[in-house]
Amino acid sequence: MGKGEELTTTKYLIHAQITANGIVEKPDVVGAVFGQTEGLLSNDLDLRELQRTGRIGRIQVNIHSNSGRAKGEIVIPSSLDRVETAILAASLETINRVGPCEAEIQTTKVEDVRAVKREQVVNRAKEIYKKMVESVGPTSMRMIEEVREAMRVHEISEYGEDRLPAGPSIHTSDAIIVVEGRSDVLNLLKYGIKNTVAVEGVSVPRSIGELSKKRTTTAFVDGDRGGELILKELLQIGDVDYITRAPKGKEVEDLEKDEVLIALRDKVPTAQFLATSNILNDKKENNHKSNGRNNKKQRYNNNRRQVVEEPVVEDDEVSLMKDMLKEFEGTGSGAILDEALNMAKEVEVENIYEEIKNIDGTADTVIFDGVISQRLVDVASQKGIKKLVAFKSVNIVKKPQDVKIITID
Protein backbone atom coordinates (compact mmCIF):
# COMPACT_ATOMS: atom_id res chain seq x y z
CA MET A 1 0.00 0.00 0.00
CA GLY A 2 1.35 3.40 -1.01
CA LYS A 3 2.07 6.24 1.34
CA GLY A 4 -0.67 8.44 -0.10
CA GLU A 5 -3.22 5.71 0.39
CA GLU A 6 -2.20 5.29 4.02
CA LEU A 7 -2.62 8.99 4.68
CA THR A 8 -6.14 9.04 3.29
CA THR A 9 -7.40 5.99 5.22
CA THR A 10 -5.59 6.26 8.56
CA LYS A 11 -7.74 7.12 11.58
CA TYR A 12 -5.32 6.37 14.41
CA LEU A 13 -1.57 6.02 14.94
CA ILE A 14 -0.40 3.48 17.55
CA HIS A 15 2.85 4.62 19.20
CA ALA A 16 4.92 2.08 21.18
CA GLN A 17 8.43 2.08 22.73
CA ILE A 18 10.68 -0.99 22.32
CA THR A 19 13.70 -1.97 24.46
CA ALA A 20 15.87 -5.02 23.61
CA ASN A 21 18.77 -6.61 25.55
CA GLY A 22 20.95 -6.77 22.47
CA ILE A 23 21.41 -5.34 19.03
CA VAL A 24 18.38 -5.81 16.75
CA GLU A 25 17.44 -4.40 13.36
CA LYS A 26 14.21 -3.06 11.89
CA PRO A 27 13.34 -6.38 10.09
CA ASP A 28 13.75 -8.22 13.41
CA VAL A 29 11.19 -5.92 15.07
CA VAL A 30 8.67 -6.15 12.21
CA GLY A 31 9.03 -9.93 12.14
CA ALA A 32 8.46 -10.15 15.89
CA VAL A 33 5.32 -8.02 15.66
CA PHE A 34 3.79 -10.22 12.97
CA GLY A 35 5.08 -13.52 14.34
CA GLN A 36 4.29 -13.19 18.05
CA THR A 37 0.80 -11.72 17.58
CA GLU A 38 -0.22 -14.36 15.03
CA GLY A 39 -2.99 -16.54 16.42
CA LEU A 40 -3.23 -14.39 19.56
CA LEU A 41 -6.35 -12.59 18.38
CA SER A 42 -9.24 -13.60 16.16
CA ASN A 43 -8.78 -13.92 12.40
CA ASP A 44 -10.47 -10.54 12.00
CA LEU A 45 -7.57 -8.92 13.86
CA ASP A 46 -4.71 -10.91 12.31
CA LEU A 47 -2.04 -8.36 11.42
CA ARG A 48 -1.12 -9.94 8.07
CA GLU A 49 -4.74 -10.03 6.96
CA LEU A 50 -5.36 -6.48 8.20
CA GLN A 51 -2.36 -5.20 6.25
CA ARG A 52 -3.36 -7.14 3.15
CA THR A 53 -6.82 -5.57 3.17
CA GLY A 54 -5.45 -2.11 3.89
CA ARG A 55 -6.95 -1.78 7.39
CA ILE A 56 -3.50 -1.18 8.90
CA GLY A 57 -0.62 0.54 7.17
CA ARG A 58 3.07 -0.18 6.88
CA ILE A 59 4.69 -0.72 10.28
CA GLN A 60 7.26 2.01 10.87
CA VAL A 61 10.26 1.26 13.09
CA ASN A 62 12.91 3.74 14.22
CA ILE A 63 15.54 1.94 16.30
CA HIS A 64 19.11 2.59 17.40
CA SER A 65 21.70 0.70 19.43
CA ASN A 66 23.96 1.85 22.24
CA SER A 67 26.20 -0.13 24.63
CA GLY A 68 24.84 -3.46 23.44
CA ARG A 69 21.16 -2.48 23.92
CA ALA A 70 18.59 -1.33 21.38
CA LYS A 71 15.85 1.21 21.87
CA GLY A 72 13.33 2.66 19.48
CA GLU A 73 9.76 3.48 18.53
CA ILE A 74 7.13 1.53 16.62
CA VAL A 75 4.31 3.34 14.78
CA ILE A 76 1.38 1.45 13.26
CA PRO A 77 -1.24 3.36 11.20
CA SER A 78 -4.76 1.99 11.74
CA SER A 79 -8.09 2.52 9.99
CA LEU A 80 -9.91 0.23 12.46
CA ASP A 81 -12.45 1.58 14.92
CA ARG A 82 -11.46 2.67 18.43
CA VAL A 83 -12.07 -0.64 20.15
CA GLU A 84 -10.21 -2.73 17.58
CA THR A 85 -7.33 -0.26 17.52
CA ALA A 86 -7.08 -0.39 21.34
CA ILE A 87 -7.00 -4.23 21.27
CA LEU A 88 -4.30 -4.18 18.62
CA ALA A 89 -2.26 -1.67 20.65
CA ALA A 90 -2.55 -3.83 23.76
CA SER A 91 -1.47 -6.98 21.86
CA LEU A 92 1.94 -5.41 21.11
CA GLU A 93 2.80 -5.55 24.81
CA THR A 94 2.68 -9.39 24.70
CA ILE A 95 5.88 -9.47 22.57
CA ASN A 96 8.85 -10.54 24.73
CA ARG A 97 11.55 -11.43 22.20
CA VAL A 98 12.94 -9.75 19.09
CA GLY A 99 15.30 -12.01 17.13
CA PRO A 100 17.59 -13.70 19.64
CA CYS A 101 17.17 -11.00 22.27
CA GLU A 102 14.76 -10.48 25.11
CA ALA A 103 12.63 -7.40 24.52
CA GLU A 104 9.85 -5.32 26.01
CA ILE A 105 7.29 -3.24 24.15
CA GLN A 106 5.19 -0.55 25.88
CA THR A 107 2.33 1.23 24.11
CA THR A 108 2.69 4.95 24.88
CA LYS A 109 -0.31 6.49 23.12
CA VAL A 110 -2.93 6.11 20.40
CA GLU A 111 -3.14 9.33 18.38
CA ASP A 112 -6.40 10.39 16.71
CA VAL A 113 -5.20 11.58 13.30
CA ARG A 114 -8.52 13.30 12.52
CA ALA A 115 -8.29 15.46 15.65
CA VAL A 116 -4.79 16.53 14.63
CA LYS A 117 -6.06 17.35 11.14
CA ARG A 118 -8.93 19.39 12.57
CA GLU A 119 -6.49 21.40 14.67
CA GLN A 120 -4.36 21.97 11.58
CA VAL A 121 -7.41 23.14 9.67
CA VAL A 122 -8.34 25.62 12.42
CA ASN A 123 -4.81 27.01 12.67
CA ARG A 124 -4.50 27.33 8.91
CA ALA A 125 -7.91 28.99 8.70
CA LYS A 126 -6.77 31.56 11.26
CA GLU A 127 -3.69 32.32 9.17
CA ILE A 128 -5.73 32.69 5.99
CA TYR A 129 -8.28 34.95 7.69
CA LYS A 130 -5.52 37.12 9.16
CA LYS A 131 -4.00 37.58 5.70
CA MET A 132 -7.43 38.41 4.27
CA VAL A 133 -7.95 41.11 6.91
CA GLU A 134 -4.46 42.51 6.42
CA SER A 135 -4.96 42.61 2.67
CA VAL A 136 -7.91 45.01 3.04
CA GLY A 137 -6.12 48.33 2.74
CA PRO A 138 -7.31 51.83 3.65
CA THR A 139 -8.77 52.35 0.16
CA SER A 140 -10.81 49.17 0.41
CA MET A 141 -12.04 50.12 3.87
CA ARG A 142 -13.15 53.52 2.58
CA MET A 143 -15.06 51.83 -0.24
CA ILE A 144 -16.77 49.50 2.24
CA GLU A 145 -17.72 52.42 4.49
CA GLU A 146 -19.10 54.37 1.53
CA VAL A 147 -21.36 51.47 0.58
CA ARG A 148 -22.52 51.04 4.17
CA GLU A 149 -23.20 54.75 4.50
CA ALA A 150 -25.20 54.69 1.26
CA MET A 151 -27.31 51.84 2.62
CA ARG A 152 -27.95 53.71 5.88
CA VAL A 153 -28.96 56.85 3.99
CA HIS A 154 -31.29 54.74 1.87
CA GLU A 155 -32.96 53.39 5.04
CA ILE A 156 -33.51 56.78 6.66
CA SER A 157 -37.06 58.18 6.43
CA GLU A 158 -38.89 61.34 7.48
CA TYR A 159 -41.50 62.13 10.11
CA GLY A 160 -44.19 64.81 10.30
CA GLU A 161 -44.70 68.09 8.51
CA ASP A 162 -41.21 69.18 9.51
CA ARG A 163 -39.82 66.16 7.64
CA LEU A 164 -37.62 65.21 10.58
CA PRO A 165 -34.92 62.55 9.99
CA ALA A 166 -36.14 59.23 11.39
CA GLY A 167 -35.55 55.51 11.27
CA PRO A 168 -37.81 53.35 9.08
CA SER A 169 -39.71 51.93 12.10
CA ILE A 170 -40.75 55.31 13.54
CA HIS A 171 -44.29 55.00 12.14
CA THR A 172 -44.98 51.49 13.48
CA SER A 173 -42.96 51.00 16.67
CA ASP A 174 -44.66 51.23 20.09
CA ALA A 175 -41.50 52.77 21.54
CA ILE A 176 -39.38 55.57 20.07
CA ILE A 177 -35.96 57.08 20.76
CA VAL A 178 -35.63 60.86 20.40
CA VAL A 179 -32.13 62.05 19.42
CA GLU A 180 -30.65 65.40 18.44
CA GLY A 181 -29.76 65.25 14.74
CA ARG A 182 -29.62 63.34 11.48
CA SER A 183 -26.11 62.01 12.23
CA ASP A 184 -27.41 60.44 15.44
CA VAL A 185 -30.17 58.66 13.51
CA LEU A 186 -27.63 57.37 10.97
CA ASN A 187 -25.28 56.12 13.70
CA LEU A 188 -28.04 54.20 15.46
CA LEU A 189 -29.22 52.79 12.11
CA LYS A 190 -25.71 51.41 11.68
CA TYR A 191 -26.28 49.30 14.80
CA GLY A 192 -29.76 48.13 13.77
CA ILE A 193 -31.78 50.63 15.86
CA LYS A 194 -34.55 51.86 13.56
CA ASN A 195 -37.16 53.49 15.83
CA THR A 196 -35.39 56.86 16.15
CA VAL A 197 -36.40 60.43 15.31
CA ALA A 198 -34.28 63.60 15.45
CA VAL A 199 -35.42 67.00 16.78
CA GLU A 200 -32.92 68.81 14.51
CA GLY A 201 -32.05 71.69 16.84
CA VAL A 202 -32.60 73.07 20.33
CA SER A 203 -36.17 74.08 19.47
CA VAL A 204 -38.10 70.82 19.69
CA PRO A 205 -40.86 70.58 17.03
CA ARG A 206 -44.43 70.29 18.30
CA SER A 207 -44.86 67.08 16.27
CA ILE A 208 -42.27 65.40 18.53
CA GLY A 209 -44.19 66.52 21.62
CA GLU A 210 -47.43 65.06 20.25
CA LEU A 211 -45.73 61.82 19.20
CA SER A 212 -44.19 61.38 22.65
CA LYS A 213 -47.68 61.29 24.19
CA LYS A 214 -48.68 58.35 22.01
CA ARG A 215 -45.54 56.21 22.30
CA THR A 216 -43.18 55.01 25.00
CA THR A 217 -40.49 57.65 24.59
CA THR A 218 -36.79 57.56 25.45
CA ALA A 219 -34.68 60.73 25.17
CA PHE A 220 -31.11 59.90 24.10
CA VAL A 221 -29.03 63.10 24.07
CA ASP A 222 -25.37 64.10 23.88
CA GLY A 223 -23.25 64.25 27.03
CA ASP A 224 -22.64 68.00 26.73
CA ARG A 225 -24.34 71.35 27.37
CA GLY A 226 -26.24 71.11 24.09
CA GLY A 227 -27.74 67.81 25.18
CA GLU A 228 -28.96 69.40 28.43
CA LEU A 229 -30.67 72.25 26.57
CA ILE A 230 -32.50 69.90 24.22
CA LEU A 231 -33.53 67.68 27.12
CA LYS A 232 -34.99 70.68 29.02
CA GLU A 233 -36.99 71.75 25.97
CA LEU A 234 -38.21 68.19 25.36
CA LEU A 235 -39.33 67.78 28.98
CA GLN A 236 -41.36 71.00 28.74
CA ILE A 237 -43.32 70.24 25.58
CA GLY A 238 -43.32 66.43 25.42
CA ASP A 239 -43.97 63.39 27.56
CA VAL A 240 -40.68 61.58 28.07
CA ASP A 241 -40.80 58.19 29.82
CA TYR A 242 -37.07 57.41 29.97
CA ILE A 243 -33.84 59.40 29.74
CA THR A 244 -30.31 58.35 28.84
CA ARG A 245 -27.24 60.29 27.77
CA ALA A 246 -24.01 59.68 25.92
CA PRO A 247 -20.89 59.52 28.13
CA LYS A 248 -19.78 62.94 29.35
CA GLY A 249 -18.22 64.99 26.56
CA LYS A 250 -19.30 62.57 23.83
CA GLU A 251 -21.97 62.85 21.14
CA VAL A 252 -24.43 60.12 20.14
CA GLU A 253 -23.24 60.24 16.53
CA ASP A 254 -19.70 59.25 17.60
CA LEU A 255 -20.56 56.34 19.90
CA GLU A 256 -19.46 52.79 19.17
CA LYS A 257 -21.99 49.95 19.25
CA ASP A 258 -21.18 48.81 22.78
CA GLU A 259 -21.47 52.39 24.08
CA VAL A 260 -24.88 52.80 22.44
CA LEU A 261 -26.18 49.51 23.84
CA ILE A 262 -24.91 50.30 27.34
CA ALA A 263 -26.52 53.75 27.27
CA LEU A 264 -29.88 52.35 26.19
CA ARG A 265 -29.65 49.53 28.70
CA ASP A 266 -28.99 52.01 31.51
CA LYS A 267 -31.87 54.37 30.70
CA VAL A 268 -33.84 55.50 33.76
CA PRO A 269 -37.42 56.69 34.25
CA THR A 270 -37.79 60.46 33.90
CA ALA A 271 -38.88 60.97 37.51
CA GLN A 272 -35.81 59.11 38.78
CA PHE A 273 -33.51 61.10 36.47
CA LEU A 274 -34.92 64.43 37.62
CA ALA A 275 -34.64 63.39 41.27
CA THR A 276 -30.92 62.74 40.90
CA SER A 277 -30.04 65.49 38.43
CA ASN A 278 -29.72 69.25 38.89
CA ILE A 279 -30.70 69.88 35.30
CA LEU A 280 -33.85 71.78 36.37
CA ASN A 281 -32.64 73.34 39.63
CA ASP A 282 -33.01 76.91 38.37
CA LYS A 283 -36.15 78.51 39.82
CA LYS A 284 -37.20 79.90 36.49
CA GLU A 285 -36.66 76.55 34.88
CA ASN A 286 -38.65 74.84 37.63
CA ASN A 287 -41.54 77.26 37.17
CA HIS A 288 -41.44 76.76 33.42
CA LYS A 289 -41.36 72.99 33.91
CA SER A 290 -44.28 73.16 36.36
CA ASN A 291 -46.36 75.17 33.93
CA GLY A 292 -45.48 72.78 31.14
CA ARG A 293 -46.45 69.82 33.27
CA ASN A 294 -49.76 71.44 34.24
CA ASN A 295 -50.53 72.19 30.61
CA LYS A 296 -49.62 68.66 29.66
CA LYS A 297 -51.87 67.29 32.41
CA GLN A 298 -54.76 69.38 31.11
CA ARG A 299 -54.14 68.06 27.59
CA TYR A 300 -54.08 64.53 28.96
CA ASN A 301 -57.43 65.10 30.67
CA ASN A 302 -58.90 66.30 27.39
CA ASN A 303 -57.59 63.20 25.62
CA ARG A 304 -58.36 60.81 28.52
CA ARG A 305 -54.72 59.73 28.58
CA GLN A 306 -53.36 61.19 31.82
CA VAL A 307 -50.89 59.00 33.70
CA VAL A 308 -52.54 57.96 36.98
CA GLU A 309 -52.17 55.25 39.52
CA GLU A 310 -54.17 52.13 38.75
CA PRO A 311 -57.66 52.61 40.26
CA VAL A 312 -58.56 50.37 43.14
CA VAL A 313 -61.05 47.70 42.08
CA GLU A 314 -63.52 45.92 44.30
CA ASP A 315 -62.16 42.76 45.93
CA ASP A 316 -65.01 40.59 44.72
CA GLU A 317 -64.54 41.79 41.13
CA VAL A 318 -60.82 41.09 41.26
CA SER A 319 -61.45 37.67 42.78
CA LEU A 320 -64.00 36.82 40.11
CA MET A 321 -61.68 37.94 37.30
CA LYS A 322 -58.80 35.90 38.71
CA ASP A 323 -60.97 32.80 39.04
CA MET A 324 -62.10 33.16 35.44
CA LEU A 325 -58.48 33.71 34.33
CA LYS A 326 -57.37 30.41 35.90
CA GLU A 327 -59.67 28.58 33.51
CA PHE A 328 -57.49 29.81 30.63
CA GLU A 329 -54.13 28.97 32.25
CA GLY A 330 -51.87 27.06 29.87
CA THR A 331 -54.40 27.12 27.01
CA GLY A 332 -52.83 29.92 24.97
CA SER A 333 -56.29 31.37 24.45
CA GLY A 334 -58.62 33.97 25.88
CA ALA A 335 -62.08 35.51 25.56
CA ILE A 336 -63.83 38.78 24.85
CA LEU A 337 -66.69 39.31 27.33
CA ASP A 338 -69.68 41.64 27.34
CA GLU A 339 -70.86 43.71 30.34
CA ALA A 340 -72.68 40.68 31.80
CA LEU A 341 -69.40 38.71 31.51
CA ASN A 342 -70.88 36.46 28.83
CA MET A 343 -68.38 35.23 26.26
CA ALA A 344 -68.78 37.15 23.04
CA LYS A 345 -65.85 35.49 21.31
CA GLU A 346 -63.04 33.07 22.09
CA VAL A 347 -59.61 34.20 20.80
CA GLU A 348 -56.06 32.91 20.44
CA VAL A 349 -53.41 34.80 22.42
CA GLU A 350 -51.14 35.15 19.39
CA ASN A 351 -53.94 37.11 17.64
CA ILE A 352 -55.09 39.08 20.69
CA TYR A 353 -54.01 42.52 19.39
CA GLU A 354 -55.79 42.12 16.06
CA GLU A 355 -58.89 40.70 17.79
CA ILE A 356 -59.14 43.74 20.08
CA LYS A 357 -58.42 46.08 17.19
CA ASN A 358 -61.28 44.56 15.17
CA ILE A 359 -63.86 44.60 17.99
CA ASP A 360 -67.15 45.96 16.66
CA GLY A 361 -69.72 46.07 19.42
CA THR A 362 -70.17 46.49 23.16
CA ALA A 363 -67.28 44.47 24.55
CA ASP A 364 -66.42 45.14 28.19
CA THR A 365 -63.58 42.79 29.22
CA VAL A 366 -60.72 40.95 27.54
CA ILE A 367 -59.29 38.03 29.52
CA PHE A 368 -56.45 35.87 28.22
CA ASP A 369 -53.55 33.53 29.02
CA GLY A 370 -50.72 35.98 28.40
CA VAL A 371 -49.05 39.31 29.21
CA ILE A 372 -50.56 42.81 29.01
CA SER A 373 -48.34 45.25 27.09
CA GLN A 374 -48.51 48.98 26.46
CA ARG A 375 -49.67 48.24 22.92
CA LEU A 376 -52.65 46.21 24.16
CA VAL A 377 -53.58 48.90 26.70
CA ASP A 378 -53.60 51.56 23.99
CA VAL A 379 -55.80 49.63 21.57
CA ALA A 380 -58.14 48.56 24.40
CA SER A 381 -58.65 52.21 25.34
CA GLN A 382 -59.42 53.09 21.73
CA LYS A 383 -62.04 50.32 21.53
CA GLY A 384 -63.71 51.18 24.86
CA ILE A 385 -62.58 48.05 26.70
CA LYS A 386 -62.95 48.61 30.45
CA LYS A 387 -60.93 45.69 31.83
CA LEU A 388 -57.85 43.80 30.67
CA VAL A 389 -57.20 40.59 32.62
CA ALA A 390 -54.05 38.47 32.22
CA PHE A 391 -51.36 36.73 34.26
CA LYS A 392 -49.02 39.73 34.31
CA SER A 393 -48.25 43.10 32.75
CA VAL A 394 -44.94 44.58 31.59
CA ASN A 395 -43.69 48.12 30.91
CA ILE A 396 -47.06 49.85 31.29
CA VAL A 397 -46.01 53.49 31.53
CA LYS A 398 -49.09 55.17 30.02
CA LYS A 399 -52.34 53.74 31.36
CA PRO A 400 -55.60 55.42 30.32
CA GLN A 401 -57.94 56.22 33.21
CA ASP A 402 -60.77 54.24 31.64
CA VAL A 403 -58.96 50.87 31.47
CA LYS A 404 -58.53 48.63 34.53
CA ILE A 405 -55.64 46.20 34.49
CA ILE A 406 -56.07 43.06 36.55
CA THR A 407 -53.27 40.51 36.86
CA ILE A 408 -52.94 37.29 38.84
CA ASP A 409 -50.19 38.74 41.04
C-alpha positions in Angstrom: 0.0 0.0 0.0 1.4 3.4 -1.0 2.1 6.2 1.3 -0.7 8.4 -0.1 -3.2 5.7 0.4 -2.2 5.3 4.0 -2.6 9.0 4.7 -6.1 9.0 3.3 -7.4 6.0 5.2 -5.6 6.3 8.6 -7.7 7.1 11.6 -5.3 6.4 14.4 -1.6 6.0 14.9 -0.4 3.5 17.5 2.8 4.6 19.2 4.9 2.1 21.2 8.4 2.1 22.7 10.7 -1.0 22.3 13.7 -2.0 24.5 15.9 -5.0 23.6 18.8 -6.6 25.5 20.9 -6.8 22.5 21.4 -5.3 19.0 18.4 -5.8 16.8 17.4 -4.4 13.4 14.2 -3.1 11.9 13.3 -6.4 10.1 13.7 -8.2 13.4 11.2 -5.9 15.1 8.7 -6.2 12.2 9.0 -9.9 12.1 8.5 -10.2 15.9 5.3 -8.0 15.7 3.8 -10.2 13.0 5.1 -13.5 14.3 4.3 -13.2 18.1 0.8 -11.7 17.6 -0.2 -14.4 15.0 -3.0 -16.5 16.4 -3.2 -14.4 19.6 -6.3 -12.6 18.4 -9.2 -13.6 16.2 -8.8 -13.9 12.4 -10.5 -10.5 12.0 -7.6 -8.9 13.9 -4.7 -10.9 12.3 -2.0 -8.4 11.4 -1.1 -9.9 8.1 -4.7 -10.0 7.0 -5.4 -6.5 8.2 -2.4 -5.2 6.3 -3.4 -7.1 3.1 -6.8 -5.6 3.2 -5.5 -2.1 3.9 -6.9 -1.8 7.4 -3.5 -1.2 8.9 -0.6 0.5 7.2 3.1 -0.2 6.9 4.7 -0.7 10.3 7.3 2.0 10.9 10.3 1.3 13.1 12.9 3.7 14.2 15.5 1.9 16.3 19.1 2.6 17.4 21.7 0.7 19.4 24.0 1.8 22.2 26.2 -0.1 24.6 24.8 -3.5 23.4 21.2 -2.5 23.9 18.6 -1.3 21.4 15.9 1.2 21.9 13.3 2.7 19.5 9.8 3.5 18.5 7.1 1.5 16.6 4.3 3.3 14.8 1.4 1.4 13.3 -1.2 3.4 11.2 -4.8 2.0 11.7 -8.1 2.5 10.0 -9.9 0.2 12.5 -12.4 1.6 14.9 -11.5 2.7 18.4 -12.1 -0.6 20.2 -10.2 -2.7 17.6 -7.3 -0.3 17.5 -7.1 -0.4 21.3 -7.0 -4.2 21.3 -4.3 -4.2 18.6 -2.3 -1.7 20.6 -2.5 -3.8 23.8 -1.5 -7.0 21.9 1.9 -5.4 21.1 2.8 -5.6 24.8 2.7 -9.4 24.7 5.9 -9.5 22.6 8.8 -10.5 24.7 11.6 -11.4 22.2 12.9 -9.8 19.1 15.3 -12.0 17.1 17.6 -13.7 19.6 17.2 -11.0 22.3 14.8 -10.5 25.1 12.6 -7.4 24.5 9.9 -5.3 26.0 7.3 -3.2 24.2 5.2 -0.5 25.9 2.3 1.2 24.1 2.7 4.9 24.9 -0.3 6.5 23.1 -2.9 6.1 20.4 -3.1 9.3 18.4 -6.4 10.4 16.7 -5.2 11.6 13.3 -8.5 13.3 12.5 -8.3 15.5 15.6 -4.8 16.5 14.6 -6.1 17.4 11.1 -8.9 19.4 12.6 -6.5 21.4 14.7 -4.4 22.0 11.6 -7.4 23.1 9.7 -8.3 25.6 12.4 -4.8 27.0 12.7 -4.5 27.3 8.9 -7.9 29.0 8.7 -6.8 31.6 11.3 -3.7 32.3 9.2 -5.7 32.7 6.0 -8.3 34.9 7.7 -5.5 37.1 9.2 -4.0 37.6 5.7 -7.4 38.4 4.3 -7.9 41.1 6.9 -4.5 42.5 6.4 -5.0 42.6 2.7 -7.9 45.0 3.0 -6.1 48.3 2.7 -7.3 51.8 3.6 -8.8 52.4 0.2 -10.8 49.2 0.4 -12.0 50.1 3.9 -13.2 53.5 2.6 -15.1 51.8 -0.2 -16.8 49.5 2.2 -17.7 52.4 4.5 -19.1 54.4 1.5 -21.4 51.5 0.6 -22.5 51.0 4.2 -23.2 54.8 4.5 -25.2 54.7 1.3 -27.3 51.8 2.6 -28.0 53.7 5.9 -29.0 56.8 4.0 -31.3 54.7 1.9 -33.0 53.4 5.0 -33.5 56.8 6.7 -37.1 58.2 6.4 -38.9 61.3 7.5 -41.5 62.1 10.1 -44.2 64.8 10.3 -44.7 68.1 8.5 -41.2 69.2 9.5 -39.8 66.2 7.6 -37.6 65.2 10.6 -34.9 62.5 10.0 -36.1 59.2 11.4 -35.6 55.5 11.3 -37.8 53.4 9.1 -39.7 51.9 12.1 -40.8 55.3 13.5 -44.3 55.0 12.1 -45.0 51.5 13.5 -43.0 51.0 16.7 -44.7 51.2 20.1 -41.5 52.8 21.5 -39.4 55.6 20.1 -36.0 57.1 20.8 -35.6 60.9 20.4 -32.1 62.0 19.4 -30.6 65.4 18.4 -29.8 65.2 14.7 -29.6 63.3 11.5 -26.1 62.0 12.2 -27.4 60.4 15.4 -30.2 58.7 13.5 -27.6 57.4 11.0 -25.3 56.1 13.7 -28.0 54.2 15.5 -29.2 52.8 12.1 -25.7 51.4 11.7 -26.3 49.3 14.8 -29.8 48.1 13.8 -31.8 50.6 15.9 -34.6 51.9 13.6 -37.2 53.5 15.8 -35.4 56.9 16.1 -36.4 60.4 15.3 -34.3 63.6 15.5 -35.4 67.0 16.8 -32.9 68.8 14.5 -32.0 71.7 16.8 -32.6 73.1 20.3 -36.2 74.1 19.5 -38.1 70.8 19.7 -40.9 70.6 17.0 -44.4 70.3 18.3 -44.9 67.1 16.3 -42.3 65.4 18.5 -44.2 66.5 21.6 -47.4 65.1 20.3 -45.7 61.8 19.2 -44.2 61.4 22.7 -47.7 61.3 24.2 -48.7 58.4 22.0 -45.5 56.2 22.3 -43.2 55.0 25.0 -40.5 57.6 24.6 -36.8 57.6 25.5 -34.7 60.7 25.2 -31.1 59.9 24.1 -29.0 63.1 24.1 -25.4 64.1 23.9 -23.3 64.3 27.0 -22.6 68.0 26.7 -24.3 71.4 27.4 -26.2 71.1 24.1 -27.7 67.8 25.2 -29.0 69.4 28.4 -30.7 72.2 26.6 -32.5 69.9 24.2 -33.5 67.7 27.1 -35.0 70.7 29.0 -37.0 71.7 26.0 -38.2 68.2 25.4 -39.3 67.8 29.0 -41.4 71.0 28.7 -43.3 70.2 25.6 -43.3 66.4 25.4 -44.0 63.4 27.6 -40.7 61.6 28.1 -40.8 58.2 29.8 -37.1 57.4 30.0 -33.8 59.4 29.7 -30.3 58.3 28.8 -27.2 60.3 27.8 -24.0 59.7 25.9 -20.9 59.5 28.1 -19.8 62.9 29.3 -18.2 65.0 26.6 -19.3 62.6 23.8 -22.0 62.8 21.1 -24.4 60.1 20.1 -23.2 60.2 16.5 -19.7 59.3 17.6 -20.6 56.3 19.9 -19.5 52.8 19.2 -22.0 50.0 19.2 -21.2 48.8 22.8 -21.5 52.4 24.1 -24.9 52.8 22.4 -26.2 49.5 23.8 -24.9 50.3 27.3 -26.5 53.7 27.3 -29.9 52.4 26.2 -29.7 49.5 28.7 -29.0 52.0 31.5 -31.9 54.4 30.7 -33.8 55.5 33.8 -37.4 56.7 34.2 -37.8 60.5 33.9 -38.9 61.0 37.5 -35.8 59.1 38.8 -33.5 61.1 36.5 -34.9 64.4 37.6 -34.6 63.4 41.3 -30.9 62.7 40.9 -30.0 65.5 38.4 -29.7 69.3 38.9 -30.7 69.9 35.3 -33.8 71.8 36.4 -32.6 73.3 39.6 -33.0 76.9 38.4 -36.1 78.5 39.8 -37.2 79.9 36.5 -36.7 76.6 34.9 -38.6 74.8 37.6 -41.5 77.3 37.2 -41.4 76.8 33.4 -41.4 73.0 33.9 -44.3 73.2 36.4 -46.4 75.2 33.9 -45.5 72.8 31.1 -46.5 69.8 33.3 -49.8 71.4 34.2 -50.5 72.2 30.6 -49.6 68.7 29.7 -51.9 67.3 32.4 -54.8 69.4 31.1 -54.1 68.1 27.6 -54.1 64.5 29.0 -57.4 65.1 30.7 -58.9 66.3 27.4 -57.6 63.2 25.6 -58.4 60.8 28.5 -54.7 59.7 28.6 -53.4 61.2 31.8 -50.9 59.0 33.7 -52.5 58.0 37.0 -52.2 55.3 39.5 -54.2 52.1 38.7 -57.7 52.6 40.3 -58.6 50.4 43.1 -61.1 47.7 42.1 -63.5 45.9 44.3 -62.2 42.8 45.9 -65.0 40.6 44.7 -64.5 41.8 41.1 -60.8 41.1 41.3 -61.5 37.7 42.8 -64.0 36.8 40.1 -61.7 37.9 37.3 -58.8 35.9 38.7 -61.0 32.8 39.0 -62.1 33.2 35.4 -58.5 33.7 34.3 -57.4 30.4 35.9 -59.7 28.6 33.5 -57.5 29.8 30.6 -54.1 29.0 32.3 -51.9 27.1 29.9 -54.4 27.1 27.0 -52.8 29.9 25.0 -56.3 31.4 24.5 -58.6 34.0 25.9 -62.1 35.5 25.6 -63.8 38.8 24.8 -66.7 39.3 27.3 -69.7 41.6 27.3 -70.9 43.7 30.3 -72.7 40.7 31.8 -69.4 38.7 31.5 -70.9 36.5 28.8 -68.4 35.2 26.3 -68.8 37.2 23.0 -65.8 35.5 21.3 -63.0 33.1 22.1 -59.6 34.2 20.8 -56.1 32.9 20.4 -53.4 34.8 22.4 -51.1 35.1 19.4 -53.9 37.1 17.6 -55.1 39.1 20.7 -54.0 42.5 19.4 -55.8 42.1 16.1 -58.9 40.7 17.8 -59.1 43.7 20.1 -58.4 46.1 17.2 -61.3 44.6 15.2 -63.9 44.6 18.0 -67.1 46.0 16.7 -69.7 46.1 19.4 -70.2 46.5 23.2 -67.3 44.5 24.6 -66.4 45.1 28.2 -63.6 42.8 29.2 -60.7 40.9 27.5 -59.3 38.0 29.5 -56.4 35.9 28.2 -53.6 33.5 29.0 -50.7 36.0 28.4 -49.1 39.3 29.2 -50.6 42.8 29.0 -48.3 45.2 27.1 -48.5 49.0 26.5 -49.7 48.2 22.9 -52.6 46.2 24.2 -53.6 48.9 26.7 -53.6 51.6 24.0 -55.8 49.6 21.6 -58.1 48.6 24.4 -58.6 52.2 25.3 -59.4 53.1 21.7 -62.0 50.3 21.5 -63.7 51.2 24.9 -62.6 48.0 26.7 -63.0 48.6 30.4 -60.9 45.7 31.8 -57.9 43.8 30.7 -57.2 40.6 32.6 -54.0 38.5 32.2 -51.4 36.7 34.3 -49.0 39.7 34.3 -48.3 43.1 32.8 -44.9 44.6 31.6 -43.7 48.1 30.9 -47.1 49.9 31.3 -46.0 53.5 31.5 -49.1 55.2 30.0 -52.3 53.7 31.4 -55.6 55.4 30.3 -57.9 56.2 33.2 -60.8 54.2 31.6 -59.0 50.9 31.5 -58.5 48.6 34.5 -55.6 46.2 34.5 -56.1 43.1 36.6 -53.3 40.5 36.9 -52.9 37.3 38.8 -50.2 38.7 41.0 
